[in-house]
Amino acid sequence: MILVLASTNPGKLREYRALLGDLGIELRPLTDIAAAPVVAEDGDTYLANARAKAHALARHCGLPALADDSGLEVDALDGAPGVRSARFAADALRRSTPTDDRTNTAFLLGRLRGLAEIQRRARFRCVIVVARPDGAELVAEGTCEGTITNEPRGAGGFGYDPVFLYPAMQRTFAELTAADKDRVSHRAHAVEELRAGLLPFLADDHR
């Protein structure tokens, strides 16, 4: 079975291939799809963004498509940056294009400067939508609780991983091995919820 991933992020592609690899699904990256649609991620929720991307891609290529939207939610910032995680610094600086991971992370640390660890609680949240060309969809969600460090740590991962401390291991996501992250991340928990119904859902597309 073929499933197209609505992302050009190589880190996401690696994670999904690791998380779904045992199901016998061929996961194709967005870069393999000619004239793939560009969908603005301007929804008010993770679900809205993931749904828009998944359905647009499924209609375009005539294959089931998986899209996710995820973000970092910091309690001291009333849940920000949340659905605007990729645009956190850009929004504040009134820039029209998203800022890079390093700029977003530095901006976040600046907002939290001086706060004690207990005030730096946060979570990653991920919502996945798998859409078929016929319009049917499968939805799953996962979270991972942690805290925000005072400075970046580790060289792995992407996004806010270097400042997200996973308490059970006392390491940031950027310090975890890929295998460890794949066991505990918000994306891993969402995929765990997704897996039970994924193969039957994809099989229905071939009947």
Backbone as a ProteinNet text record, in pm:
[ID]
protein_1_A
[PRIMARY]
MILVLASTNPGKLREYRALLGDLGIELRPLTDIAAAPVVAEDGDTYLANARAKAHALARHCGLPALADDSGLEVDALDGAPGVRSARFAADALRRSTPTDDRTNTAFLLGRLRGLAEIQRRARFRCVIVVARPDGAELVAEGTCEGTITNEPRGAGGFGYDPVFLYPAMQRTFAELTAADKDRVSHRAHAVEELRAGLLPFLADDHR
[TERTIARY]
84.4	0	88	43.6	120.9	52.4	132.9	84.1	179	125	206.9	213.3	333	351	351.9	261.8	249.5	350.2	478	583.1	711.8	791.8	924.8	1032.6	990.5	1084	1147.8	1278.6	1342.4	1335.8	1331.2	1319.1	1185.9	1079.9	947.5	939.9	997	995	1065.7	1180.9	1253.7	1171.3	1106.9	1028.8	909.8	838.2	721.3	761.7	871.2	916.5	953.3	1012.2	1046.2	921.2	824.4	704	606.2	608.4	512.4	578	708.8	782.4	741.5	693.2	658.7	522.2	448	313.2	312.1	427.2	432.9	380.1	383.7	334.7	453.1	436.3	537.7	507.3	592	569.9	649	576.7	641.5	647.1	761	771.3	703.2	670.3	605	692.2	823	914.1	902	838.6	818.1	693.4	614.6	486.3	499.7	474	485.1	376.8	417	324	236.9	297.4	221.9	162	38.5	-26.2	41.2	47.4	99.2	-20.8	-34.5	-150.5	-106.5	-169.6	-137.1	-180.9	-89.7	-121.6	-167.8	-287	-339	-462.9	-484.4	-599.2	-579.2	-688.2	-682.7	-649.7	-649.5	-622.7	-527	-461.5	-376.6	-459.3	-580	-665.7	-698.4	-730.6	-765.8	-649.8	-529.7	-412.8	-381.8	-382.6	-353.3	-458.5	-583.3	-693.2	-680.1	-651.2	-639.6	-527.5	-413.1	-298.5	-326	-379.6	-402.4	-502.4	-613.1	-716.4	-671.1	-600	-551.7	-454.7	-366.7	-268.5	-333.3	-426.6	-495.8	-572.4	-638.6	-712.2	-616.4	-504.1	-408.8	-345.5	-302.7	-226.4	-308	-431.5	-514.8	-469.1	-398.1	-348.2	-378.8	-387.6	-404.1	-285.7	-313.2	-208.5	-215.3	-98.7	-87.8	-29.4	-96.2	-44.6	-57.4	35.4	20.1	42.2	-1.3	36.1	69.6	176.8	220.7	274	285.1	335.5	373.9	439.3	483	389.2	338.6	247.1	311.9	336.5	403.7	301.7	288.4	186	203.3	327.2	352.7	315.9	302.8	265.1	121.9	43	-98.4	-115	-23.6	-33.8	38.4	95.1	174.6	309.3	374	332	223	201.7	89.6	87.7	-30.1	-48	38.5	92	178.5	325.7	359.9	497.2	601.3	572.7	669	682.5	586.3	585.8	598.4	643.3	641	715.7	842.3	920.7	874.5	840	797	673.3	578.2	457.6	493.2	580.2	617.1	695.4	777.5	859.8	789.6	666.5	584.7	652.5	707.4	768.3	668.9	676.4	578.4	611.4	737.9	777.5	819.4	798.9	835.8	985.3	1019.9	1158.7	1211.4	1343.6	1401.1	1395.8	1431	1420.8	1503.3	1624.7	1713.1	1654.9	1598.6	1540.2	1417.8	1332.1	1214	1252.9	1354.3	1397.9	1456.3	1539	1597.6	1489.8	1390.3	1280.5	1202.1	1177.2	1106.7	1184.5	1313.5	1394.5	1394.5	1393.8	1386.5	1257.1	1148.1	1018.4	1012.6	1090.8	1086	1201.2	1284.9	1403.6	1364.2	1432.6	1409.5	1304.3	1230.2	1126.8	1187.4	1136.3	1182.1	1134	1196.4	1162.5	1014.9	956.4	815.6	724.6	774.7	696.4	722.1	805.8	845.5	786	676.2	610.9	555.3	566	523.6	490.1	432.9	405.1	413.4	452	438.7	305.3	234.4	108.8	113.8	62.3	60.1	-77.3	-132.8	-257.3	-228	-266.9	-246.2	-380.3	-383	-498.6	-449.2	-510.6	-488.2	-614.3	-600.2	-715.6	-705.7	-818.8	-826	-880.7	-855.6	-908.7	-1060.5	-1129.9	-1276.1	-1328.3	-1237.8	-1278.8	-1285.2	-1274.6	-1275.3	-1146.3	-1151.4	-1033.2	-1024.3	-902.2	-871.7	-792	-828.6	-765.3	-707.7	-590.2	-528.6	-453.5	-436.1	-367.9	-279.4	-166.2	-76.2	-6.9	30.3	102.5	221.6	314.8	428	457.4	455.6	477	625.3	665.5	804.6	820.6	942.7	972.5	1070.1	1078.6	1168.9	1298.6	1410.7	1540.8	1579.7	1689.1	1737.6	1819.6	1871.3	1951.3	1942.8	1969.5	1962.7	2064.4	2022.4	2110.6	2091	2199.2	2191.2	2196	2232.4	2249.8	2149	2060.4	1965.3	1832.2	1736.5	1600.3	1588.7	1479.4	1454	1354.5	1328.6	1233.8	1280.2	1189.2	1218.9	1281.8	1320	1374.5	1490.3	1582.6	1696.8	1661.2	1539.4	1503.6	1387.8	1342.8	1232.1	1289.3	1283.8	1338.1	1231.5	1265.9	1176.5	1214.4	1131	1169.8	1210	1142.7	1171	1313.4	1372.7	1509.5	1607.7	1555.9	1638.5	1728.5	1672.6	1742	1644.1	1696.8	1611.2	1584.9	1484.3	1456.7	1577.8	1655.4	1772.3	1887.6	1880.1	1981.9	1943.7	1817.8	1773.7	1821	1840.1	1863.1	1732.1	1743.5	1622.8	1527.1	1581.9	1497	1424.1	1493.3	1429.5	1319.4	1348.3	1247.7	1124.9	1147.3	1036.4	946.7	994.8	912.9	828	873.5	808.6	749.8	777.6	737	586.5	541.9	402.4	360.9	452.7	422.8	409.2	494.4	486	352.7	306.4	178.6	61.9	70.2	-35.5	-38	79.5	86.3	35.2	65.4	15.9	-136.3	-200.6	-346.7	-394.6	-317.9	-355.2	-345.6	-245.7	-209.4	-324.5	-406	-511	-605.2	-634.9	-731	-670.3	-537.3	-476.6	-484.6	-446.3	-445.7	-586.6	-687.2	-823.7	-869.8	-831.7	-869.6	-806.7	-679.5	-612.6	-664.8	-696.2	-747.2	-881.5	-964.3	-1094.4	-1078.2	-966.2	-943.3	-917	-888.1	-854	-966.3	-1079	-1189.7	-1268.9
-119.4	0	124.4	226.5	350.5	460.1	535.5	648.1	764	878	995.1	1085.4	1128.4	1216.1	1361.4	1440.7	1581.7	1667.3	1640.5	1718.5	1704.3	1811	1805.7	1798.1	1788.5	1784.4	1645.7	1634.3	1501.8	1436.3	1518.1	1462.3	1393.3	1453.4	1392	1264.3	1267.9	1150.3	1033.6	1060.6	954.8	898.9	988.5	942.9	858.4	902.4	825.6	692.1	689.1	560.9	464	516.4	431.1	385.3	473.2	442.9	352.3	357.9	280.6	169.1	157.7	66	-78.5	-121.2	-262.6	-297.9	-199.4	-225	-258.5	-255.8	-287.2	-176.8	-52.1	63.2	131.3	162.6	240.8	388.3	455.6	596.4	682.4	759.7	843.2	987.9	1052.9	1193.5	1285.9	1403.3	1502.5	1538.9	1530	1564.9	1469.9	1354	1259.4	1290.4	1386.2	1416.1	1538.3	1519.1	1629.9	1734.6	1861.3	1974.5	1960.6	1914.3	1896.2	2029	2026.6	2151.5	2212.3	2343.1	2415.9	2466.9	2418.7	2452.7	2544.6	2659.2	2753.1	2694.9	2694.1	2644	2760.7	2810.9	2929.3	2899.4	2771.4	2734.3	2772.3	2773.6	2809.1	2689.4	2569.6	2448.6	2358.1	2267.4	2167.4	2082.1	2045.5	1961	2027.5	2155.5	2226.2	2225.4	2248.8	2250.7	2111.8	2011.5	1875.5	1827.1	1857.4	1815.2	1879	2008	2077.4	2018.1	1991.5	1937.1	1795.4	1711.5	1571.1	1558	1628.4	1615.4	1675.5	1787.3	1848	1754.3	1691.6	1602.1	1474	1418.7	1295.5	1319.2	1433	1464.5	1482.5	1545.2	1575.8	1450.6	1358.4	1243.6	1115.2	1117.1	998.6	885.2	918.4	820.7	868	775.7	818.7	905.9	1007.4	1100.5	1121.3	1132.9	1159.3	1297.8	1376.9	1508.4	1524.7	1597.8	1629	1777.6	1824.5	1956.9	1940.6	2003.1	1988.3	2120	2129.9	2253.3	2236	2337.4	2341.5	2432.9	2384.5	2462.6	2485.8	2610.8	2646.9	2707.8	2649.3	2694.3	2841.4	2885.5	3023.5	3124.6	3077.2	3164.2	3138	3082.2	3052.4	2962	2866.2	2770.5	2809	2928.4	2969.9	2896.8	2880.4	2926.8	2842.3	2720.1	2640.6	2621.3	2642.6	2619	2712.6	2817.9	2912.1	2887	2767	2736.9	2769.4	2736.6	2762	2909.9	2990.2	3133.2	3217.3	3157.1	3224.1	3357.3	3354.9	3478.4	3567.8	3508.4	3588.2	3671.1	3611.1	3684.8	3804.6	3780.5	3887.4	3998.5	3959.3	4055.8	4110.9	4064.2	4108.7	4083.1	3963	3921.2	3836.7	3843.8	3774.1	3625.7	3589.4	3449.4	3390	3258.8	3195.2	3209.7	3224.1	3229.2	3087.5	3071.3	2938.1	2886.2	2757.7	2692.6	2765.3	2804.2	2868.8	3001	3078.8	3207.8	3188.5	3092.7	3065.6	3020.7	2934.3	2883.1	2994.6	3078	3189.6	3285.7	3309.7	3398.5	3339.8	3209	3141.9	3154.1	3126.4	3134.9	3277.1	3374.7	3513.1	3543.3	3488.1	3509.5	3443.8	3338	3262.5	3297.1	3387.7	3420.7	3458.7	3397.2	3428.6	3343.6	3262.8	3179.5	3052	3009.4	2886.1	2765.4	2649.5	2528.5	2494.3	2512	2476.4	2563.7	2680.2	2771.6	2749.8	2651.7	2630	2501	2458.1	2335.9	2356	2249.4	2258.7	2119.9	2118.2	1990.2	2008.6	1902.2	1894.5	1826.4	1876.2	1816	1790.3	1676.2	1640.3	1586.7	1635.8	1584.4	1532.9	1409.1	1344.8	1324.6	1351.3	1318.8	1235.9	1120	1041.2	1053.3	1100.3	1121.3	1032.2	981.2	905.6	995.3	960.1	1040	1051.1	953.9	959.9	1053.4	1118.5	1214.7	1160.3	1027.7	969.7	1007.8	1012.5	1048.9	972	964.1	901.4	1003.1	1024.8	1129.2	1068.4	1115.6	1071	1188.4	1183.4	1291.8	1234.9	1299.8	1257.9	1376.9	1364.2	1469.7	1410.3	1496	1457.7	1574	1547.8	1651.7	1669	1792.1	1819.8	1959.3	2009.2	2145.3	2208.5	2340.9	2413.2	2444.3	2407.5	2431.9	2579.1	2616	2754.2	2782	2676.3	2692.7	2565	2573.8	2454.2	2348.6	2221.5	2108.8	1999.4	1948.3	1837.4	1882	1789	1819.7	1748.3	1667.8	1593.4	1664.5	1595.5	1646.9	1769.7	1842.7	1963.4	2048.6	2168	2256.3	2294.1	2278.9	2315.6	2201.3	2092.4	1975.9	2009.3	2100.6	2126	2190.9	2245.6	2309.6	2238.7	2126.3	2051.8	1935.1	1945.1	1841.9	1737.2	1611.4	1500.2	1450.7	1477.3	1454.4	1311.1	1212.4	1073.4	1033.1	1098.1	1065.7	1177.8	1292.4	1409.1	1449.1	1438.1	1480.3	1555.3	1646.3	1712.3	1617.2	1648.4	1566.9	1564.1	1672	1677.1	1592.5	1551.3	1464.9	1317.3	1288.1	1149.6	1084.3	954.5	881.8	882.4	858.4	853.3	746.3	632.4	522.9	561.6	630.5	672.8	775.4	870.3	971.2	907.8	808	741.7	664.6	638.6	569	664.2	788.3	874.7	1004	1038.1	1168.7	1180.6	1303.9	1333.4	1267.1	1265.1	1201.1	1049.8	991.7	848.5	811.9	895.1	867.4	881.2	978.8	994.1	875.1	829.3	713.3	588.5	576.1	461.2	455.7	571.9	578.3	549.2	592.4	577.3	433	360.3	230.7	129.9	127.3	25.1	26.9	145.7	153.5	183.1	200.8	248.8	148.1	25	-72.7	-99.3	-119.2	-134.6	-11.3	106	229.9	236.8	201.6	202.8	93.3	-22.9	-134.8	-99.6	-23.3	15.6	98	166.2	248	165.1	35.8	-49.7	-145.2	-135.8	-227.8	-183
0	0	0	-71.3	-82.9	-1.7	70.5	148.9	123.3	80.9	50.6	173.6	209.4	324.5	279.1	333.6	295.4	370.9	345.9	410.6	330.5	330.6	271.2	378.2	505.7	618.3	626.3	605.5	609.1	746.4	852.9	987.2	1006.6	957.8	967.2	884.8	766.3	680.5	749.4	808.7	879.2	993.5	1071.9	1186	1141.5	1040.4	996.9	935.8	863.5	809.9	922.5	1029.2	1142.4	1216.4	1230.9	1308.9	1234	1100.7	1020.7	939.9	950.6	864.9	875.2	991.4	1008.3	951	899.5	848.3	699.5	636	493.3	404.8	455.3	378.8	310.4	182.7	111.8	132.9	209	240	141.8	60.5	-40.1	6.4	-10.9	29.4	-70	-25.1	-109.8	-229.8	-213.3	-323.3	-441.8	-423	-534.1	-615.7	-568.2	-632.9	-722.9	-851.6	-947	-922.1	-925.6	-910.3	-786.4	-677.8	-552.8	-507	-458.8	-416.7	-294.4	-291.8	-176	-96.5	24.2	107.2	220.4	231.2	338.7	472.9	568.2	702.3	789.1	754.5	822.5	905.8	935.4	1017.9	1163.6	1237.9	1379.8	1468.3	1411	1488.3	1411.9	1485.7	1422.2	1326.2	1369.3	1286.9	1154.5	1157.8	1034.3	935.9	984.4	896.2	840.6	927.5	883	783.6	811.2	723.2	584.8	581.1	452.2	368.3	430.3	356.3	306.8	393.3	357.8	243.3	251.4	147.3	14.4	19	-105	-176.9	-101.6	-163.1	-213.1	-137.1	-179.8	-309.5	-319.6	-443.1	-560.1	-533.7	-640.3	-699.9	-612.5	-663.7	-673.2	-625.3	-634.9	-545.7	-439.4	-343.4	-201.8	-106.5	32.5	74.5	154.1	196.5	347	406.7	550.1	570.3	651.8	688.5	838.9	895.2	1037	1058.3	1171.6	1218.2	1364.8	1405.8	1543.6	1594.3	1726.1	1783.1	1927	1977.9	2116.9	2194.4	2305.7	2389.2	2525.6	2559.2	2683.7	2779	2897.3	2991.4	3029.9	3052.7	3094.9	2987.2	2862.5	2751.1	2706.2	2797.5	2769.2	2647.4	2632.7	2524	2396.8	2391.6	2275.8	2278.8	2163.7	2030.4	1964	2009.6	1962	1812.1	1755.1	1611.3	1526.7	1587.3	1516.5	1546.2	1587.9	1628.8	1522.3	1397.6	1290.9	1258.4	1303.4	1274.2	1400.5	1509.3	1638.8	1634.6	1597.1	1592.5	1477.8	1364.5	1248.8	1282.2	1353.2	1390.8	1478.3	1576.9	1670	1599.8	1502.1	1429.6	1306.1	1284.1	1171.1	1036.6	1025.3	899.9	822.6	691.1	608.1	590.1	605.7	588.9	722.5	740.4	867.8	895.6	1023.2	1063.9	1082.1	1088.1	1098.4	1241.8	1257.1	1387.8	1493.9	1458.5	1556.4	1604.4	1513.2	1550.7	1639.3	1604.1	1685.6	1826.3	1834.4	1963.9	2050	1991	2065.2	2113.4	2029.4	2068.6	2185.3	2180.7	2290	2420.4	2417.1	2539.3	2594.9	2506.5	2552.3	2626.4	2577.4	2642.7	2781.5	2800.5	2926.4	3020.2	2981.6	3061.1	3204.8	3302.3	3442.5	3510.5	3434.7	3495	3552.3	3668.2	3731.1	3651.7	3674.9	3599.6	3609.7	3728.5	3747.2	3661.1	3620	3536.3	3387.2	3355.2	3216.6	3160.3	3217.6	3170.3	3029.5	2950.6	2810.8	2759.2	2640.8	2576.2	2423.9	2358.5	2214.3	2184.6	2084.7	2042.1	1891.5	1850.1	1708.4	1671.2	1562.5	1506.6	1366.3	1340.7	1210.9	1141.8	1012.3	929.6	811	791.1	670.5	586	464.2	376.4	253.2	209.9	85.6	-25.1	-150.6	-262	-261.5	-199.3	-195	-86.9	-11.3	90.3	231.1	247.2	381.6	454.2	586.5	662.6	793.7	844.3	972.3	1051.7	1178.3	1260.3	1387.4	1427.4	1552.3	1615	1746.7	1817.6	1926.7	1950.3	2056.2	2119.2	2246.9	2317	2392.5	2426.3	2510.3	2604.3	2735.2	2835.5	2865.9	2894	2928.8	2985.6	2984.3	3027	2928.5	2933.2	2845	2919.6	2860.9	2922.6	2911.5	2979.3	2973.9	2848.9	2787.8	2666.8	2584.2	2454.1	2369.1	2411.4	2397.1	2428.7	2324.9	2270	2175.9	2031	1945	1802.9	1713.2	1770.2	1689.3	1675.9	1613.3	1603.4	1515.2	1532.9	1455.3	1532.2	1484.1	1551.5	1691.5	1787.5	1926.2	2005.8	1940	2010	2105.1	2069.3	2158.1	2292.1	2304.4	2431.8	2502.2	2446.6	2508.1	2587	2719.2	2807	2836.7	2809.9	2842.1	2981.5	3083.9	3223.7	3256.6	3199.2	3235	3200.6	3101.8	3060.9	3093.4	3140.1	3171	3053.6	2935.5	2814.7	2725.5	2645.7	2547.8	2432.3	2353.6	2235	2141.1	2140	2052.5	2105.4	2232.7	2291.7	2285.9	2257.2	2249.4	2119.8	2123.5	1999.3	1920.1	1791.3	1708.7	1759.1	1801.5	1849.8	1977.7	2068.8	2193.9	2166.5	2079.2	2047.4	1983.2	1899.1	1831.2	1927.9	2047.6	2147.5	2230.4	2248.7	2347.8	2291.4	2166.8	2115.3	2095.4	2081.7	2050	1919.2	1822.3	1693.9	1711.1	1796.7	1824.2	1887.7	1981.5	2047.3	1949.7	1859.8	1759.3	1664.3	1622.5	1533.2	1603.9	1732.3	1808	1804.1	1816.8	1808.5	1667	1570.1	1429.3	1380.9	1429.3	1373.5	1370.8	1475.3	1486.1	1366.1	1315.9	1205.6	1070.5	1063.9	940.4	825.5	848.4	739.6	684.6	770.1	716.3	637.9	687.4	619.1	480.5	469.9	340.2	249.2	308	227.4	163.2	233.8	178.5	51.4	37.8	-79.2	-203.7	-182.2	-296.2	-333.6	-266.9	-295.9	-418.9
[MASK]
+++++++++++++++++++++++++++++++++++++++++++++++++++++++++++++++++++++++++++++++++++++++++++++++++++++++++++++++++++++++++++++++++++++++++++++++++++++++++++++++++++++++++++++++++++++++++++++++++++++++++++++++

